[in-house]
Amino acid sequence: MHSTVKNEFGTITIDNEVIGRLAGLTAMECYGVVGMAAKSIRDGLVHLLKIESLTKGVRTKVTEDNELIINLHIIVEYGTNIHAIANTLIDNVKYKLETFVGLTVREVNVFVESVRV
């Protein structure tokens, strides 16, 4: 699925892969985030994703009102304040997506899948 932005010059179509990559890169910039996570369906284990597959840890959904809902699955560093990391992450992702993509972000949900020592 993709999102569209219309203006007086025409229509801009943005793929969810682009939105997911931008959200993943923004998440990786936040202090305390070790990486994005993917849960294996077969064995239920959480895996740390490499930089080229960040979008597997990000789920994007575009509503009927052309608003974004972002789900981030992250791994945090041991000894950090998870609440503070999540709040910073939500603020940064929302700001960057609204600034760069031009769409309204309705929700940013953070799922802490693991803690890395």
Residue pairs with C-beta under 8 A, 6 or more apart in sequence:
1 16
1 61
1 62
2 13
2 14
2 15
2 16
2 62
3 13
3 14
3 16
3 19
3 62
3 66
3 68
3 101
3 103
4 11
4 12
4 13
4 14
4 66
5 11
5 12
5 14
5 66
5 101
5 102
5 103
6 12
12 102
14 101
14 103
16 60
16 62
17 55
18 101
19 60
19 68
19 70
19 97
19 101
20 54
20 55
20 58
20 59
20 60
21 54
21 55
21 58
22 96
22 97
22 100
22 101
23 58
23 60
23 70
23 72
23 93
23 96
23 97
24 36
24 54
24 55
24 57
24 58
24 72
25 54
26 92
26 93
26 96
26 97
27 33
27 36
27 54
27 58
27 72
27 74
27 89
27 92
27 93
28 35
28 36
28 51
28 54
29 92
30 85
30 88
30 89
30 92
31 80
31 85
31 88
32 76
32 77
32 80
32 81
32 82
32 84
32 85
33 74
33 75
33 76
33 77
33 85
33 89
34 48
34 74
34 75
34 76
34 77
34 116
35 48
35 49
35 57
35 74
35 75
35 116
36 48
36 49
36 54
36 56
36 57
36 58
36 72
36 73
36 74
36 75
37 46
37 47
37 48
37 49
37 57
37 73
37 74
37 75
37 111
37 113
37 114
38 46
38 47
38 49
38 53
38 56
38 57
38 73
39 45
39 46
39 47
39 73
39 113
40 46
40 47
46 75
46 113
46 114
48 75
48 114
48 116
49 56
49 57
57 72
57 73
57 74
58 70
58 71
58 72
58 73
59 70
59 71
59 73
60 68
60 69
60 70
60 71
61 68
61 69
61 70
61 71
62 68
62 69
62 103
63 69
63 106
66 103
66 104
67 103
67 104
67 105
67 106
68 97
68 101
68 103
68 104
68 105
68 106
69 105
69 106
69 107
69 109
70 93
70 97
70 105
70 107
70 108
70 109
71 109
71 111
72 89
72 93
72 108
72 109
72 110
72 111
73 111
73 113
74 89
74 110
74 111
74 112
74 113
75 112
75 113
75 114
75 115
75 116
76 82
76 85
76 112
76 114
76 115
76 116
77 115
77 116
78 115
78 116
78 117
82 112
86 110
86 112
89 108
89 110
90 108
90 110
93 105
93 108
94 105
94 108
97 103
97 105
98 104
98 105
